[in-house]
Amino acid sequence: MKAEIIAVGTEILLGQIVNTNASFLARQLALLGIDAEQQQVVGDNGERLDAALTLAEGRADLVILIGGLGPTADDITKQVLAQHIGKPLVTNFQAIEKLLAFAQQRQTPLTANDRVQAALPFDAQPLANRVGLAVGAISETPKATYVLLPGPPREFTVMVEEQLTPYLLTHRGAQQVLKSKVLRFYGIGESLLTTDLADLIDAQSEPTIASYIKEHEVTLRLTAKAADEAAADALIAPIEQEILAREGQYFYGYGDDNSLAQELANALANAHVTITAAESLTAGAFQAALADIPGISTWFKGGFVTYSNHTKATLLGLDEAIIDRDGAVSEATAVAMAEAARDKVDADLAVSMTGVAGPGPDDGVDAGTVWIGLAKRGEKTQATLYHFPGARNDVRDRAVKAAMFAALRAIQPQ
């Protein structure tokens, strides 16, 4: 089965919104072993959409349209499709009942435009919209199978996962499954990582190995095509094990949507470890990233933003003689900050960050110079010196990720 995706919406063409729906759908199709070789983006214009349908059905047997199912005048997708395949639009009674109930709840009349959301091409299979009002549809014709999906991501994602995917699983024919596994690394650049793995990359067949640069980290995507997921996993496993044997010191987790903050939160919960932080150059960015993770309040009670030497002394109780003697950006200050934060909050682990983000040197210390301290209950406090490249915000971002990686390593069993 070959698929083609058509995203409908002038706002996509104008760059007013990002076409995240097509990206999500392409990944879902790949996981099902369905090749999506072409994508189109069409504005809210009937003639151009009709031409896009003609082009798509000439090279794919599954044509998926995203967007244009709403009640406004520029929502024309289902009308154009119905005319294109020569089938009238008919009302889906479950969808119209949902619309009527919605209108009654809001005490507003149901307009003719509203009713269009409950229409679908004659004899099409409806795709229920659990979180919205516009009904989706699958229409099978001799030329191709057409799918109508809503544009709002919240509605679109649920419909793909709960409605379209089960249909495709039973109609895709004798397809192979495409399975991917994403490995995430911090502390090593893409060039060095791929150089270390050059022999595996050069010899790749099943699975394939692809590297991607993320924000100050690297991911590897291992992808295998096989008869089923178990067979694909069996192809991926030995290559994954070999990669981790070589590069395990930089590996921190799996998944496209994962992050160092999420992995650190998981490690804190698994080990029942509480954490705090004292931040200077990062001005609370470490704590903000950690606080974005749901449930983190059990393990992160709060911390300190001590941007100036004065607040290092007043908030943390640091002996200003340490700063006068060694400087604000020093091993001694990083150690003192971490220990003071740990003791004041009574946490199991404290992280400190002090340095110069730039753009230029400060008090004779070059931009990019950062000390990160780790004070763990019952262990000797350590501080590590880093020299981060990049502009001011790059240095700050790198410092946050380095601190998270250091804290993660301090918690995880070695």
N, C-alpha and C positions, 0 to 999 in steps of 0.2 A: 504494500500500500504506500502510495506517495501522497503527501499532503502539501497544500499551499495555504499560507496564512494571508488574509487580507484585513488590514486594520483600516477602519473607516473613521475619518474625522479630520476636518480642516485644522483643528487645533494641534494635531500631531504634525501635519505638514509645516505649520508655522513655528514649530518648536515651543509651543506654549505648554505642552505636556510631554513627558517622556513615554515612549511606547513600551512600558514595562510588561504589559499584557502579552505581547507577542514573544518577548523573551521567556516569560514563564511558560507559555504554551509550547514553545519550541523545546524547552527542556522536558516537559511532560511527554511530548510525542517521542522524543529520543529515548526516554526510559521505556516506552512501549515498543521500541524497535520500528517506529514509523518514520520514514525519511521525509523531512520537510526541506525540500531543496530550494524553494523560492518563497519570498515574502513580498507583499506589495503594501503600500500605504496610499489611500485614496481619500480625497477631500469629500465634502458633502455635496456631491454632484452626481445626478443620476446617470448621465451619459457616460461619464468616466468610470463610474462603478460598474455599469453594464459591460464596458469594454474590459475592465479588470477581470470580471467573471468569465468572459469568453477566453481571455488569455490563460487564466488559471485552469479551466476545465480542459484545455488542450494539452496540459502537461501534468495534471494531477487527477487522482480519482477521489480525493477528499479535499474539499475547499471549505475553509473555516473563516467565517467573517466575524470580526470583533467590533462592536460598537454600533451606534445608530439605531437602537431599539427603543429609545425613549419617546416621550410624548410631544416633543417640540417639532417645529416645522423642518428643521434640518436633520431629523432622525428618519432617514429614508431607506435604511438597509433592507428591511424585510419587504418593503413595497417594491424596491428594484429587483430583489431576488425573485419574488413571486411573479412579477411580470416576465423576468428573464426565463424562468422555467415553465411559464404558461400555466400557472396554478393560481386560483383566487385566494385571497386572504380570508380566513374564517376565524370565528371567535372560539377561544378555548375557555370552556365554562368554568373550570376551576380557577383560572387566572382572572376572569371577570368577576367572580365572586370575591376574590381577594381584593380587587380594586374597589368594588362596591363597599366592602367592609372598611377599607381604608378611608374612603370618602366619607362614610357615615361617622367614623370615629373623629374625623377632622371637621365634620359638619360643613362640608363643601360639596358642590355638585360634581358629578362625574361627567367631564366633557368628552366630546368626540375624540379629541386628541389623546385623552387619557385611555380611552377604550382601545386605541391602536396597540397599546402595550400588551393587550391580551390576545392579539391576533397572531396567526401563524399560517404559512401556506397550507392549502388543502392537503389532507392525509399525511402531514408531517408529524413526526413524533415530538411531543412537547418535552422541553427540559425545564423542570420546575425551578423557580427562583426562590430559594428559602429566605433570602435576606433582602430582596427587593421586589419590584413590581413587574418589570418587563419579562415576559416569558421567552425562553430560548427555544430552539427547534432544530430537528434533524430532518432533512428532506432528501430522500433517495430517488434519483432519476437515472435513466440509462446512461447519461453522460458522466455524472459524478454524484457523490454524496455531498450535500451542502449542510453546513452547521452554522446556526445563528447564535452568537453569544453577546451578552451585554458588555458595555464598555467600562462602567465603574469597577475598579479592581476588586473591591470587596464582594460584589455580586459575581463578577467574572471568575474569580479564583474558586469560590465555593461551587459554582456550576461546573467548572472543569473537573474538579476533584470528585464531586458527588454524583454528577449526571453524565458528563461526556466520557470520562475515563472508563467507567464500567461498560458503556456502549462499545467503545473502541476495543476493549479487551475481548469482547465476544465477536467482533466483526473484522478484526485486522487480518484474519487468515493465518497461515503458517509463517508467522513472523518471529524473528529472533528478538530477544530482550537486550537492550543496551543499558549496561549498569556502570555507574561511575562512583568513585570514591575519592573524596578530596582530603588531602593531608595538608596541614598548616604548619609553617615553620617560622620561627623568629630568631634573629641574630645571625643570619647568613643571607648573603645576597643571591639573586637569581643566577648570576654568572657562575659563582663558586659552586652553588648547589648543582647546577646542571653539568659543570665540569666534573664534580665528584661522581656524578651518576652517568657520565658520558657513555660508558659501555652498555648500560642498561637501555639508555635512550636510543643508541645506535642500533641495538638488536631488537627493538620493540616490534611487536606484531599484535598479539593479544595477551595482555592489555596494552593499549597505547599510553604513553606518558607525556603529559603536557604541563609546562610550568606557566604560572601567571604571577605578575607582580601585583601585590595589594599595597595598601598604605603602610610602608615600612616593614613589610613582611612578604613572604612568598608562599604560594600554594602549589601543590602538585595534584593534577587530576589523573587518576588511573581509570581507564575506560575499557570495558570488555564487552563484546557482543557474543551471546551464546543462546542456547535454546531456552534457558530459564535463568532466574536469578541465582539459584544455587550453583549452576555451572559457571556463570559469570564470576561469582564470588571465588570459586575455586581457581579461576585463571588469575584473578587479582591478588589473592593471598600471598603466593610466594614472592612476587615482585614487591609487594608492600613490606613484607618481612625483611627483605634484603635492603630496601631503602631505609627502614628504621634501624637496622643493624649498623648502617653507615652514618646516618644523620640524626640518630635519636636524640642527641644532645640539643638539637634545635627544634625538635618536633613538640607541638603542644596540644594538638587536637584535630578533630575531623569536622568537615562540613563547610559548605559555601557560606552559610549564614552564621557561622561560629565567630568567636572573637576571644582575645586574651581576657577581656573583662568577664565574659561568660564562663570561661574555663577557670578563672580564679575564683569566681563565685561558687562554682561547682566544687572546687577543691576545698574551699573554706567550709562548705556545708558537709562534705563527706568526712572531713577530718575534725569537724566541730572546733574550728579555730576562729577566734575573733581577730579583727584587724583594724588598725587605724593608720593615719598618715599625717605627716607634717610636710607641707609643700611650700617651696619658695618660688622658683622660676615658673613652675607649672600652675601656680595660683589656684589650686583646687581642681584641676582637670582630672587628676587621678581619681579623686573622690567622686567627682561628677560622673565619670564613666562607670565606676563601680555601682553608684547609686541608681543607674539606669536599669540594672538587672533586677527583675522582680524577686522579692523575698530576701534581698541582701540585708535588710535591716536587722535580721537575726544575728548576723556576723559582723556587720559594720555599724558601729554606734555613732560614729562621727569622727572628726579629726580637726586639723589646724591648717590655716593658710597664713603663713608667716613670711610675707613678702619682703618686709624690711628687717634690718637688724634689731630695731626697737621691738617689733612684735615677736621676734624670736626670743627675746629676753622676757617680755611681759606675758605673752601667752603660754610659752613653753617653760619659762623659768630658766632659760639658758644662762649660764655664767658668761657675761659679755667679755670676760677676759679671754675666753676661748676664741671668740670672733676677733678680738683685738690682736691676739697672738698669731692665729693661724689663718684668719680671713674667713669671710662668710662662705666662700666656695672652697671648702677644704674637707679632708677626710675627718678631721676632728669635729668640725661643725655638723657634718652629716651624721656621724655617730651620736653626737649629743642630741641632735634633733630627734632621731629615731628613738633613743632611749627615753627621752623626756615625754614624747607622745605616748609611747607604750605605757609608761608608768602613770601618767595623768588619766588615761582612759581605762587603765587596767585591762589592756588587750593582750592577747597571746603573741601578736606579731604587729610590728610597726614598720612603716616604710617612710623614708625621708628623701627629699629631692632638693638639692641646692645647686645652682649653677648660673651660667650666663647664656641667655637665649639669643642675645644679639640685638641689633644687627652688628654692633662693634664690640670691642673688648670693654671690660668694666674692671676698674681698679687693677689693671695689669693682667687680668685673666681673659684669655681669648674666648670669643663667642663659640658656643658649642661644647664648652667644658662643663661637665655635669658630674656631681658626686651623688650616688644613690646608696642610702644606708638601709640596713635590715637589722632590726632588733627583735630577736625571738626569745620568748621567755625561757630561761634556763640555759641559754647558749650565749657565746661571745658575740657581741655586735660586730657586724662587718660593714664596710663601705667600699664601693667599687667606683673607679674613675672611668668616665666615658668621654669620648671626643666625637660629638655628633656633627655631621655635615648638614648643610642646608640653611634656609632662611629661618627667621625667628620662630615661626609657628611649626616648621619642620623639627627644629630642635626640641621644642616643647612636646610635640606629639611623640617623637622618638623617646624622650625621657619617660613619658607616661607608660609607653609600651615596655620599655626596658624594666621599669619598676614593677610592672605587672608580671612580667616573665620571671624576674628575680623572686618575687613573692610566691609565684606558682611553684618554682623549683624548691623554695624553702619549705613548702607545705607537703609536696608530693613525696612519697617514699622513693628513695634512690635505689 
